[in-house]
Amino acid sequence: MKFLVAIALMLSPLAVGAQTPDPSAKPAEKPVKEKKICRSLTPTGSIMATRVCNTAAAWQKFDGITAEGAQQTRDVYRMTTTGVPH
C-alpha cells in the first residue's frame, strides 16, 4: 500500500505539469468596442435638445423604425384625404 502511495506522489508533479498552459500561446483577444455616434434629438413639445449616443447598428435600427412610422402616417393621410391611393 505504501508503495502505491509513493508512486502516486512521484507521478503527481507530472500530471500537474501536463496541465499548465503553453507560454507561447496567445491570450484571448479582447472584444473590439464599437464606436459610439452621438446625435442631438429634440423631443416633441420641447425646445431643449438631448444628446443621445448609440452604436451605428442601433442608429440604423432607430432610423428604420422612424422611417416606417413616417411612411405609415403618410399612407393613412393619403387614404383619408383623397380616397385614391397615389
Residue pairs with C-beta under 8 A, 6 or more apart in sequence:
34 55
34 56
34 57
35 55
35 56
36 53
36 54
36 55
37 53
37 54
37 55
37 56
37 59
38 51
38 52
38 53
39 51
39 52
39 53
39 54
39 59
40 49
40 50
40 51
40 52
41 49
41 50
41 51
41 52
42 48
42 49
42 50
43 50
54 62
78 85
78 86
79 85
